[in-house]
């Protein structure tokens, strides 16, 4: 009994949602402009990768 009511609730909530459907529509950023996405991802991942190297360099220069 409980499982049926939970199943009906989740199904009805999905039907009532007014979100756009399709690939990339549920992301918080746009994937329509491919070069801008490439630039943003390169800056984000590049800075995260380079941060430890810059930190070590600064510590070595500190002496």
MIDOSE-1310 file (N, C-alpha, C; in nm, 2 decimals, decimal comma, always signed):
residues 63
xxxx	+0,08/-0,12/+0,00/+0,00/+0,00/+0,00/+0,09/+0,13/+0,00; +0,19/+0,13/+0,09/+0,27/+0,25/+0,10/+0,36/+0,26/-0,03; +0,40/+0,15/-0,08/+0,49/+0,16/-0,20/+0,41/+0,21/-0,32; +0,28/+0,18/-0,33/+0,20/+0,23/-0,44/+0,17/+0,38/-0,43
xxxx	+0,15/+0,42/-0,31/+0,12/+0,57/-0,29/+0,25/+0,65/-0,32; +0,37/+0,59/-0,28/+0,49/+0,66/-0,30/+0,52/+0,66/-0,45; +0,50/+0,55/-0,52/+0,52/+0,54/-0,66/+0,43/+0,64/-0,74; +0,30/+0,65/-0,70/+0,21/+0,75/-0,76/+0,26/+0,89/-0,74
xxxx	+0,30/+0,92/-0,62/+0,35/+1,06/-0,58/+0,47/+1,10/-0,67; +0,57/+1,01/-0,68/+0,69/+1,05/-0,76/+0,65/+1,06/-0,91; +0,56/+0,97/-0,95/+0,52/+0,98/-1,10/+0,45/+1,11/-1,12; +0,36/+1,15/-1,03/+0,28/+1,27/-1,05/+0,37/+1,39/-1,04
xxxx	+0,47/+1,39/-0,96/+0,56/+1,51/-0,95/+0,64/+1,52/-1,07; +0,69/+1,41/-1,13/+0,76/+1,42/-1,26/+0,67/+1,48/-1,37; +0,55/+1,44/-1,37/+0,46/+1,49/-1,47/+0,43/+1,63/-1,46; +0,43/+1,68/-1,33/+0,39/+1,82/-1,31/+0,51/+1,92/-1,33
xxxx	+0,63/+1,87/-1,33/+0,75/+1,96/-1,34/+0,75/+2,02/-1,48; +0,79/+2,15/-1,48/+0,79/+2,23/-1,60/+0,93/+2,25/-1,65; +1,02/+2,16/-1,64/+1,16/+2,18/-1,68/+1,17/+2,13/-1,83; +1,26/+2,20/-1,90/+1,28/+2,16/-2,03/+1,35/+2,02/-2,03
xxxx	+1,32/+1,94/-2,13/+1,38/+1,81/-2,14/+1,48/+1,81/-2,26; +1,58/+1,72/-2,25/+1,68/+1,70/-2,35/+1,82/+1,71/-2,30; +1,91/+1,67/-2,38/+2,05/+1,67/-2,33/+2,10/+1,81/-2,31; +2,16/+1,83/-2,19/+2,22/+1,96/-2,15/+2,12/+2,06/-2,10
xxxx	+2,00/+2,03/-2,09/+1,90/+2,13/-2,04/+1,90/+2,14/-1,89; +1,95/+2,04/-1,82/+1,94/+2,04/-1,67/+2,08/+2,08/-1,61; +2,17/+2,14/-1,69/+2,29/+2,18/-1,64/+2,28/+2,33/-1,60; +2,37/+2,37/-1,52/+2,37/+2,51/-1,47/+2,45/+2,60/-1,56
xxxx	+2,50/+2,55/-1,67/+2,57/+2,63/-1,77/+2,53/+2,59/-1,91; +2,56/+2,68/-2,00/+2,52/+2,65/-2,14/+2,62/+2,57/-2,21; +2,58/+2,48/-2,29/+2,67/+2,40/-2,38/+2,64/+2,43/-2,52; +2,57/+2,54/-2,55/+2,54/+2,57/-2,69/+2,66/+2,63/-2,76
xxxx	+2,74/+2,72/-2,69/+2,85/+2,78/-2,75/+2,97/+2,70/-2,71; +3,02/+2,61/-2,81/+3,12/+2,51/-2,77/+3,26/+2,58/-2,74; +3,30/+2,68/-2,81/+3,43/+2,74/-2,78/+3,43/+2,81/-2,65; +3,32/+2,87/-2,60/+3,31/+2,93/-2,47/+3,32/+2,83/-2,36
xxxx	+3,25/+2,72/-2,38/+3,26/+2,61/-2,29/+3,40/+2,55/-2,28; +3,47/+2,54/-2,39/+3,61/+2,49/-2,39/+3,70/+2,59/-2,31; +3,68/+2,72/-2,33/+3,77/+2,82/-2,26/+3,74/+2,81/-2,11; +3,61/+2,81/-2,07/+3,58/+2,80/-1,93/+3,63/+2,68/-1,87
xxxx	+3,62/+2,56/-1,93/+3,66/+2,44/-1,87/+3,81/+2,43/-1,86; +3,88/+2,49/-1,97/+4,03/+2,49/-1,97/+4,08/+2,58/-1,85; +4,02/+2,69/-1,83/+4,06/+2,78/-1,72/+4,03/+2,72/-1,59; +3,92/+2,65/-1,57/+3,88/+2,59/-1,44/+3,98/+2,48/-1,41
xxxx	+3,98/+2,38/-1,50/+4,07/+2,26/-1,47/+4,22/+2,29/-1,48; +4,26/+2,39/-1,56/+4,40/+2,43/-1,57/+4,44/+2,50/-1,44; +4,36/+2,58/-1,39/+4,39/+2,65/-1,26/+4,40/+2,55/-1,15; +4,31/+2,46/-1,14/+4,31/+2,36/-1,03/+4,43/+2,27/-1,04
xxxx	+4,48/+2,24/-1,16/+4,59/+2,15/-1,18/+4,72/+2,23/-1,15; +4,73/+2,36/-1,18/+4,85/+2,44/-1,17/+4,86/+2,49/-1,02; +4,76/+2,50/-0,94/+4,77/+2,55/-0,81/+4,88/+2,49/-0,72; +4,89/+2,36/-0,71/+4,99/+2,30/-0,63/+5,13/+2,34/-0,68
xxxx	+5,15/+2,35/-0,81/+5,29/+2,39/-0,86/+5,32/+2,53/-0,82; +5,22/+2,62/-0,83/+5,25/+2,76/-0,79/+5,27/+2,77/-0,64; +5,20/+2,69/-0,56/+5,22/+2,69/-0,42/+5,36/+2,65/-0,38; +5,41/+2,54/-0,44/+5,54/+2,49/-0,42/+5,65/+2,59/-0,46
xxxx	+5,63/+2,66/-0,58/+5,72/+2,76/-0,63/+5,73/+2,88/-0,53; +5,62/+2,92/-0,48/+5,62/+3,03/-0,38/+5,69/+2,99/-0,25; +5,67/+2,87/-0,21/+5,73/+2,83/-0,08/+5,88/+2,82/-0,10; +5,93/+2,78/-0,22/+6,07/+2,77/-0,25/+6,14/+2,90/-0,26
xxx	+6,06/+3,00/-0,31/+6,12/+3,14/-0,32/+6,12/+3,21/-0,19; +6,04/+3,17/-0,10/+6,03/+3,23/+0,03/+6,16/+3,23/+0,11; +6,22/+3,12/+0,13/+6,34/+3,09/+0,21/+6,33/+3,17/+0,33
